[in-house]
Structures are given as C-alpha cells and as structure tokens.
C-alpha cells in the first residue's frame, strides 16, 4: 500500500501536537474521532478501534485511560 506524506508523518505530527496547547490537542482528537465515526458503520468502527488498540504502546494506554476518566467526570457533572 502506498503511504501518503501525512501517514508517514503521523507519529511525528502527533508528538508535536502533544507538546502544543489543549485546544490544538483537542482539535487533533476531535478530527480523528470525526473521521473514524463518519467513515464507517458501528460494526466497522468497533473493528477499527480494536485494530488501533492492538497497536498502542503503554504510554498511549495510560494517557487514553486517564482521558476517559476525565470524560466520565465531565459527564457525571451534568
């Protein structure tokens, strides 16, 4: 499969945004999630999330688990 320049730079771009501000970081996550949710049905999304989770490293696991906890806290405030 031929990779685009964005695909080749995805980890570098992610790292750079990781050192940026909260708005930029949220925009990256919002864009990724919007792309995933809009490009496939619920079953395919679940399968894709499984593939993604399989390739995450331990630092990503830790950060994403903590992010989910903050999302839960925000939802419980409502």
C-alpha positions in Angstrom: 0.0 0.0 0.0 1.3 3.5 -0.9 1.5 5.8 2.1 0.8 9.5 1.9 3.1 12.0 3.4 0.6 12.6 6.3 0.5 8.8 7.0 4.3 8.8 7.1 4.5 11.7 9.4 1.5 10.8 11.7 3.6 9.9 14.7 5.8 13.0 14.4 2.7 15.2 13.9 1.1 13.6 16.9 4.1 14.1 19.1 4.4 17.8 18.0 0.7 18.4 18.8 1.2 16.5 22.1 3.6 19.3 23.1 1.2 22.0 22.0 -1.8 23.6 23.8 -5.0 22.0 24.9 -7.1 23.5 22.0 -4.8 22.1 19.4 -4.6 18.7 21.1 -8.4 18.6 21.4 -8.7 19.5 17.7 -6.5 16.6 16.7 -8.6 14.1 18.8 -11.8 15.6 17.5 -10.7 15.4 13.9 -9.5 11.8 14.3 -12.8 10.8 16.0 -14.9 12.6 13.4 -13.1 10.9 10.6 -13.5 7.5 12.2 -17.2 8.0 13.1 -18.1 9.4 9.6 -16.2 6.8 7.5 -17.7 3.6 8.8 -20.7 2.0 10.4 -20.9 0.9 14.0 -19.6 -2.6 13.4 -16.7 -1.5 11.3 -15.9 1.3 13.8 -15.7 -1.3 16.6 -13.4 -3.5 14.5 -11.2 -0.5 13.6 -10.9 0.6 17.3 -9.9 -3.0 18.1 -7.1 -2.8 15.5 -6.0 0.6 16.8 -6.0 -0.5 20.4 -3.8 -3.5 19.5 -1.1 -1.2 18.2 -1.0 1.3 21.0 2.0 1.4 23.3 1.9 1.6 27.1 2.1 5.4 27.3 -0.9 5.7 24.9 -2.8 3.2 27.1 -2.1 5.3 30.2 -3.0 8.7 28.7 -6.1 7.4 27.0 -7.4 5.7 30.1 -6.9 9.0 32.1 -8.7 10.9 29.3 -11.6 8.5 29.6 -11.8 9.2 33.3 -11.9 12.9 32.8 -14.7 12.4 30.2 -16.6 10.3 32.7 -16.2 13.0 35.4 -17.5 15.7 33.0 -20.5 13.6 32.0 -21.3 13.0 35.7 -21.4 16.8 36.3 -24.5 17.0 34.0 
